[in-house]
Amino acid sequence: MHTTLFSFVTAVLLSSLLIVVLYLSRKSAKTIRMLNFGYLACLYLFCLGRLFFSVELPFAAVIRAPSLMNPVHDVNEANLPMMEGAFLVSDLLLLVWAVGSSLLFAQFLIRYHRGKRDIDRLPKQENQVLQKILDELQRGNKRRIPIQVLCCSGLSTPCGIGLLRRQILLPSQEYTEEELFHILRHELQHFQTHDLLVKWMIRVFQCLFWWNPLVYLLGKDMDQVLEIKCDLSVVKNYSRQETLAYMRTIKNQLEQAIHTEKIVPVASASLVGNFAMSNVEERFLYLAESLKPNQRKELSKPAFAVLFVALIMASYSFVLQSSYEAPELDENGEKIQYMQEDEIKLLHKKDGSYQEICQDELVKVPNYIAEEMIERGKLNAKKVDRCPYISLNDQWLCAFSKRRRGMGS
C-alpha cells in the first residue's frame, strides 16, 4: 500500500466527479427523499477522505489511460528551463502547493483567533433559566453534553461555538419561551451530531486542496447540508404547528441579524446559518416538504452502509496509469533489441554481483536493480555450478530492468 502520482490523480478525479454528482443530485427532491441529508453529509466527507487517503492498494487493477495520464506523467518528469536535471516541474508544483496550503491555513487560524478574541471581549451573562431549558432538552439522552448557555450583547445571531469548551451564545434581546425552546434545540442538535468538528475538517481540507475549485463548492454546499440536516432532525417529531413556529423563529432571527452589523463567530454553527435568502428559502422548502406525507420510503441505514462500503471498495479497485509505445531507437539513435522471453534469469555470484543470462551471454546487472527485481518479483532459486540461480517470471520487472540499463522495454 503506497501513494503514487497515478493513485493521487485517480483520487482527485474520482472525488471531483462524486462532488459534482452529489451537488446535482441534491437539487432533486426525489433523490433527497431516498438519500437523506445525513447520508449526503457522509458521502461529502468520503470525497474529502478519498482525496486525503489517495493510496494504491495491492488488489487495484491498472487501467491504461494514455490520453489522460501521459501528459500528467510528462509534466511530472519534466525539468525546469535553465535547471536541467536539478529541479523538476513536479518539485516546483509541490513547493507551490505546500506554500499555498501553509498560507491559507495560517490565514484561517488568524481569522479564527481574531473572532474568538472578539467574542471573549464581549460582555456575557449566565442565565439559569436558559441553562435549565437546555438541561431539560438533554434529559433522557444517553450522553449528556456539557454546554454553557450565555447571553451576549454585540452578537448578531444565536450560535454554538467551541470543540472542547462548548458554549451556546444568544444575543441579548427579548425572546418568547417558544423561541428559546427552538433556538436551544437547534444548537443542541449541532453539538450532538458534531457539526462544528465537520466544519473544521472542511476548512482544513479547503486549505490543503486549495487548487481544486470543487473543494470550495463542497465546502459551501456542506454548510447548507448541515443546516438542513439539523432542521429536519429538530422537527422530526414536531407537529405541524410546532414546525411552523420553528420556521417563524428562524425568520425572526434572520431579520434581527440582517439589520445589525454585529459579530458572527468563525467556524460556528448558528440558527440562521448563511444569511443568503436563497439558502434560507431552501431550508424552508425542505421544512415544508417534511409536513407532507412521504409516500417514498427512505433508504435504510443497513442498505446505505452496504452501498457505502461498496463505494469505498470500488474507488480503490482501480488506478489510472500512463501507457507508452515501445521506442525503436535509443537516445544514441541505435536500434533497440528487445527480448521476447517471458522469463528473465539472474546469476548471483559469490562476490555479491548479479548477471543476467541473455541468449547464452552474461550481462552484468547493477545490484540495486537486481535487488529491487528480486524484492518485487516471484523467485525460483536453483543451484547452477555451485552458484545460486534466480528465475524471475515477471514481465514488468524485466521491462523495468531494461529501461534502467538503456536497453528499452
N, C-alpha and C positions, 0 to 999 in steps of 0.2 A: 504494500500500500504506500504510494508516494504521489506527490504532486508534480505534474509536468506542465509544460506550456499548453499542450493539447488538452489535457484534462481541465485546465483552468478556462481556456477558451470555450470548451464544451459546456462547462458550468455557467459561464456568463450567458451564452446563447440560450440554454435551457431556462435559466431563471428569468431572463428578459422576456422570452416567449410566454412563460407562465404568468408573469406580471400583466402583460397585455391581455391575455385571455381572461384572467380574473377580473381585471378592470372593466372589460367589455361585458363580461357575464353579470357583473354587479348591477349593470343598468337594466337588466331584465328581471322583472318581478317574478316571473315563472321560475327562474333559476334560484332566486333567493328563497323562495318557498320550500325548495328541496334542500338547498345548501345554506344553512343559517349563518349568521354573522360570526358566531363562534368558530365554525368550520372555516369560514373565509379568512379570519384572523390567523388561524393555524397555517393555512396554505400560504398566506403572505409571509409569515415567519419562515416557512420552509424555503421560500425563494431566497431569503437572506441567508439562511443556514447553508443552502446549496452553494451559494457564492463563496461563503467562508470556508467550507469543507470541500474544496474542489480537488479531491484525491482521485487517483485511478486505482480501482480495486483489481485483484488478480483475475477475477472472472469477467472483466469488462471486454466486450467484443470490439475489435478495431474496425471502424468504418472509414474507408478511404474517401476523402473529400478534397481532391486536389484544387478545385476551383476556389474553395474557401480557405483551406488550410495552407496551401503552398505560399500565398502571399504573406500570411502570418509568419510562417517559418523563415521566409526570406528576409523579412524585416528584422526578426529576432536575431538572425545570424549576420546581418549587415554591419559593416564597420562605418564609423563616422568619418566624414571627409577630414583630411589632414591628421587623422589619428589612426592610421592603418594598423590593425592588429592590436591596438591598445585599449580601445573603448568601443564597445558595441552599441548599436542603437537601442537594444533592449536594456542595456545598463542605464542609458540616459532616461528611458521611459520609466524604469523602476525608481530612479532618483527623483524624477518629477512627481511620480505617484506618492512617494514617501514624504516629500516636502509638502505637497498639497494636502495630504491627509493630516500631517502634523499641524499645519497652519489652521486648517478647518476645525480640528479637534480642540486646539488651543483657543480659537475664537469661541467655540461653543462653551467651553469651560469658563471663559471670562464672562460671557453673557449670563451664564447660569449663576456664577458667584455674584455678579453685579445685581441680578434680580433678587437673589437671596439676601444680599446686603440691604437692598431697598425694602424688602419685606420685613427684615429684622428691625429696621429703623421705625417702621410704622407702629403707632400705639395699638396695643392689643389688650383685650379684656376677656377673662374667662367668664363663662355663663353656665351656671349649674343647671338651669332649665334645659338648655340645648344639649348639655352633656347627658342629662337624664333621658332625653328623647333618643339620642344615639345609642345609649346603653339598652334602652327598651327595644330598639330595632335589632340589636345583636343578640337579644335573648333567644335562646333555642339554637343558636349556631354552635357547631361542634368546636370551632376555634374562634375565640373572641380576639379581635384585633385591637391592640391599644392605640386609640386615636384621640387626640386632644382637639376640642372644638373651641375656636376663639373668634370673637368679634373684632374686626379690624377696620379702622377708618382709613380711607385712602385707597381702598381696593375696588376694582370695577365690577367684579363678578364673584360669586361663591366658587371656591376651588379647593382641591385636595393637593397637598404637597408633601414631599419627604418620602424617601425609600426606606429609611430606618426610623427616623423620628417623625411619625405620621401626624399630620395636622389637617383639619378642615377649617378653612378661613371663610368667614362670612362678612360682607360689607356691613358697616354699622348703619342700619336703616330699619324701618318698621316692617315686620313680617306677620302674616297671619299664621295661625297654628298649622293650617293645611299646607302653606308654602314651606314652612320649616320642615315638616314631615317629608315632603317630596324632595327638597334640596338635600337633606341629610341622607335620605335613602339613595339618591343618585350618587353622591360622593362616596358613600359606604360601598356601593356596588363596584366602583372603580378600584377601591382598595382590595376588595375580595377577589377580583379577577386579575390583580397585579398589572393593571393597565399602565401605571406610571413606569414600572420596570420595562414594559414593552416599548413605551415612548422613548425611554433612554436608549434601549437597544437599537431602535430605528435611527435615532440621531447619530449613534456611534457608527452604524453601518453606512449612513449617508456620508460621514466624514471619511470612512475607509474607501468607499467606492464612488467618490465624488465625480469621476469621469463618466459614469453611466447615468444618463438622464432619466432612465426608467426607475432608478432607485429613488429619485425625488418624487416621481409620480406615485410610487408605492408609499413613501412616507406621508405624502399629502392625503392620499386616499385612506391610509391606515388610520389616521387620526379620526376621519369621518366614520370609518367602520367601527372603531372602538366606541364612539359616541352612540351610534345607532344600536350596537350590541348592548350597551349599557341601558339605553332607553327601553329596549324590548325586554330585557331582564327585569327591570324595575316594574313594568306594567304587566308582567306575565300573569299575575293573579289579581290584577285590578279589575274592578267593574268598569262599565262604560263611563260612568260619572267620574270615577277616580282617574281614569286615563285622560279625560278632558280637563280635569283640574290640574293634572301633571303638565299638560301642554300649555295651559294658561300660565303656570308658574315659569316655564321656560320663556314664554313670550314676555312676561313682565320683567324678568331679569335681563333679557336681551335689550328691552327698551331702556332700562336703567343703565346698562353698560354702554350703549351707543351714545347716550347723552352725557357721559363723563369721560374725562381723559386721565383715568387713574391707572394704577399698575395692574398688569396681568402677568403672573409669575411664569418664567420659562420652564418648559417640560412639566407643566402641571396638568391636572385633569379637572375641568370645570363643567358646571351645569350647562352654560351657554355654548361651550366649545368654540368652534370657529364663528366669528361674527358675520361671515358672508351670508346674506339672506338665502342664497341658493342652497347652502348646506342646511340651514335651519328648516327650509321648506322640505328638503328631502327627508329630514328626521321626522317632521310632522306627517309626511306622506306614509312612512312606514308605520308610525304610531296609529294613523287612521286605518291602515290595512290590517293592523292587529285586532281592530274592533270587529272586522268582518269574519264570519265563519269560514274557516280554512278547509276547503274540500280536499286539497292535495296533501298527502302525508309527507312529512319532513323525513329526510334521510336519517336513519337510526344511527346511534353512536357506534355500535359494533360494525355496521356496514361502512361508515366513514373511516373507522380505524383500519379496517381491511384495505380499503381503497388508498388510504394514506400510506400504509406500509408498502403497498404495491407501487405507488408513485415513487417512493424513495428508492426501492429496488430497481425500478425501470430507469430512473435517472442516472444510476450508477452502472447500468448494464452495458453501456457502450461508451466509446470515446472516439471523437473525430480526429483523423490524422492526415498529414500530408502524404502525397504519393508522387514519385518522380519516375520518368522513364530512364532506364539504364543508359549512361553515355557510351558512345562508340569510341571516343578518343579521350586520353587522359590530359592532364594540364600541360604536358610537354608535346601534345599533338600526336602521340603514339597510340596505335590501336590497342585497345584493352582486350585481353584474353580472359574469358570467363570460364569458370569450372562448372560443369553440369552435374557433378556428383551430388547426391543427396546427403552424403556423409563426408565429414571432414575429420582427419586423423592427425593427432598431435603426438609427438615423441618427447617425453620428458627425460632429459639426460641427467647423468649423475652430478654434473656441475650446476644443476638447477635451471639450465636454459631449456627453451622449448623449440621444437622444429615441427613444421608441417610436412606431412607426406603428400606430395603433389606430383602425380603422374610419375611415380617411381623416383622422384627427386626430393631432396630435403631442403626446405626453405626455412630460414630462421624466423621465428615469431617473437616479438618483444614480450617480455614476461608479463607486463601489466595487461596486455591484450589477451594473452593465453589464460591468465588467471581469471580475468573477467568472463571469458568464454566458459571456463570450467565452472565458475560460480553460477552462471546463468543457464548453462546447457545441461543436457542429460548425459551422464558419464557412464562409460563402459571401460573399465581398466583391465588390461591384459599384460602379460609378460612377453616381450619380444627381445631376444638376445640379452636377457638379464636387465632389460630396461622397461619401465612402465610404459604401456601403450594406451593412449587415451583416445576414445572414439566419441565424437560429438554428433548426434543426429539432430541438428538444429540449423535450418537454412538461414534464419535471420542472423544467427551468430556468425555463420560462415560469411554472410554478406558484410556484417559489421567488421569482421577481421580484415577483409579485403579492402574495404574503404579506408580503414586506418593505415593500411600498408600501400595505398595508392594503386591497387590492382583492380578497382571497380567494384561493382556489386551485382 
